[in-house]
Amino acid sequence: MSSSTRDPEVVRVSQKGQATIPKTLRKKFGIDTPGEVFIYEEDERIIVEPVPSLEELGGIHADTDHEHGDVLDRVRELKHEERRREDARADRLRPADSEDE
């Protein structure tokens, strides 16, 4: 028996505000783990959408007046900024090397 992904599923939210997207939905919508999703509010609901890969964005806005590659450049810039923040956070959390050794 196959279950519909439209049937509600209870998901626990941790003390840190983390929730796990059920495997059936991750698979259906192509959300890789680890991966990234957009999350925002729309019409009094929380919306979670997969972040498209750079390949999927290749033709976005092809019929508009953007310079070739503008959208990809912006996505790359946002991903680079996020990576830089993650690296800075990891550096802050990494134990300092002991000078006594």
C-alpha positions in Angstrom: 0.0 0.0 0.0 1.5 3.3 -1.0 0.9 6.3 1.2 0.1 9.8 -0.2 2.5 12.5 0.6 -0.5 14.8 1.1 -1.5 12.9 4.3 -0.2 14.9 7.3 2.6 13.5 9.3 3.6 14.5 12.8 7.2 15.7 12.9 8.9 16.6 16.2 10.7 19.9 16.6 13.8 19.8 18.7 14.7 22.4 21.3 17.0 24.0 18.7 14.0 24.3 16.3 15.1 21.5 14.1 12.6 19.3 12.3 13.3 16.3 10.0 11.6 16.3 6.6 10.2 12.8 6.1 12.1 10.5 3.7 9.1 10.1 1.4 9.0 13.9 0.9 12.8 14.3 0.6 12.8 11.6 -2.1 9.7 13.0 -4.0 11.1 16.5 -4.1 14.8 15.6 -4.6 16.1 17.1 -1.4 19.5 15.7 -0.8 21.0 15.1 2.6 22.9 17.1 3.6 21.2 19.7 1.5 19.4 23.0 1.6 15.8 24.2 1.4 14.1 27.5 1.2 11.7 28.1 4.1 9.3 31.0 4.2 5.7 32.1 5.2 2.9 32.3 2.6 -0.8 32.7 3.3 -0.3 31.9 7.0 1.5 28.7 6.2 5.2 27.7 6.5 6.5 26.6 3.1 9.5 24.4 2.6 11.0 24.2 -1.0 14.1 22.5 -2.2 16.9 24.9 -3.3 17.3 24.2 -7.0 20.7 23.0 -8.2 22.9 25.3 -10.3 22.1 23.0 -13.3 18.4 23.3 -12.7 18.7 27.1 -12.7 20.6 27.1 -16.0 17.6 28.3 -18.1 15.9 30.5 -15.5 14.8 33.9 -16.7 16.0 33.0 -20.2 13.4 35.2 -21.7 14.0 38.2 -19.5 16.5 41.1 -19.8 19.2 39.7 -17.5 22.8 39.4 -18.4 23.8 35.8 -19.1 24.6 34.1 -15.9 23.3 36.7 -13.5 21.0 34.3 -11.6 23.7 31.6 -11.4 26.2 34.2 -10.2 23.8 35.4 -7.5 23.1 31.8 -6.3 26.8 31.1 -6.2 27.4 34.3 -4.3 24.7 33.3 -1.7 26.1 29.8 -1.4 29.7 31.2 -1.0 28.4 33.6 1.8 26.7 30.7 3.6 29.8 28.5 3.3 31.9 31.4 4.7 29.5 31.8 7.7 29.6 28.0 8.3 33.4 28.0 8.2 33.6 31.0 10.6 31.2 29.2 13.0 33.2 26.0 12.8 36.4 28.0 13.6 34.7 29.5 16.6 33.6 26.1 17.9 36.9 24.4 17.2 38.9 24.0 20.4 41.9 26.3 20.6 45.3 24.6 20.2 47.1 24.4 23.5 50.4 26.3 23.6 51.6 24.2 26.6 52.2 21.1 24.4 
